[in-house]
């Protein structure tokens, strides 16, 4: 445990930030997992409905620096490509 006052504050801030970052990360992971299961089942209609929520979660995570901007773009691209593949 920290002894110095500034280190105590730093620890408090780190815990708060970690909790906030985990909410963005968990939301993103949950939606991506749901999307992958819909794609594997071949349910294109439901997968398309979930896509805006995934975009929002990825953009929010990128905005808050939980993930990098290009990581969000890559994941959006890949999930969209997967949906397009099952719709053909």
FENKAMO-V841433 format. One record per pair of residues at least 6 apart in sequence whose ideal C-beta (glycine too) atoms are under 7 Angstrom apart, sorted by the first residue. I is the first residue (numbers start at 1). J is the second residue. D is the distance in Angstrom with one decimal. If there is no record, write none. Layout:
I/J/D + I/J/D
This chain:
2/8/5.0 + 2/11/5.6 + 21/66/4.9 + 24/60/6.0 + 24/61/4.4 + 24/64/5.7 + 24/66/4.6 + 25/61/6.7 + 25/66/5.6 + 27/57/5.1 + 28/57/4.5 + 28/58/6.0 + 28/61/5.1 + 31/50/6.7 + 31/53/5.7 + 31/54/4.8 + 31/57/5.3 + 32/54/6.5 + 32/79/7.0 + 34/50/6.3 + 35/47/6.0 + 35/50/5.5 + 35/54/5.9 + 35/79/5.8 + 38/46/5.1 + 38/47/4.2 + 38/50/6.7 + 39/47/5.5 + 39/82/5.1 + 39/83/6.5 + 39/86/5.8 + 42/86/5.6 + 44/83/6.5 + 44/86/5.1 + 44/87/4.7 + 47/83/5.1 + 48/83/6.2 + 51/83/6.7 + 54/79/6.2 + 55/76/5.9 + 58/72/4.2 + 58/75/5.8 + 58/76/5.7 + 59/72/6.3 + 61/67/4.9 + 61/72/6.5 + 62/68/6.8 + 62/69/4.9 + 62/72/3.9
